[in-house]
């Protein structure tokens, strides 16, 4: 199971999360897991792959220029 750390989390937002979690009878961690599941729509597996390809594939991707390849360096001479 993975874990994440969220830095620069606004104090007011944390307090609202704490209150909402308490209202629902959850820990703040569980409340965040529930919110993330809802926000991501429960998409996983092949559907998630398709969404990723739709968002970043084809014309939506980024074409990076490949660096020029120089000749390989001369191998060391161990006979000298």
C-alpha positions, -999 to +999 in steps of 0.1 A: +000+000+000+014+034-010+016+065+011+020+102+003+031+133+021+014+166+013+035+197+020+023+233+023-011+221+033-032+252+043-041+252+081-077+263+073-081+235+048-067+210+073-092+222+099-121+218+075-109+183+067-107+174+104-143+187+110-157+169+079-139+137+089-153+139+125-188+145+111-185+113+090-169+093+119-136+089+100-100+097+106-086+125+085-066+099+065-097+079+057-116+110+048-088+120+023-089+084+008-127+087+003-124+121-012-096+110-036-116+079-047-146+101-054-125+127-072-109+101-094-141+083-101-129+049-092-110+046-126-084+019-127-068-007-149-074-004-186-097+025-183-071+045-164-045+036-191-069+048-218-075+081-200-038+086-197-032+079-234-061+102-243-047+130-222-010+127-231-008+106-263-008+117-299-010+155-303-014+160-265+021+147-257+054+165-256+080+159-282+114+162-267+145+168-289+169+139-286+204+149-276+230+144-303+250+112-298+287+115-300+310+087-309+317+064-280+348+072-260+379+053-268+382+021-247+411+020-223+443+004-234+454-021-207+485-032-226+504+000-222 
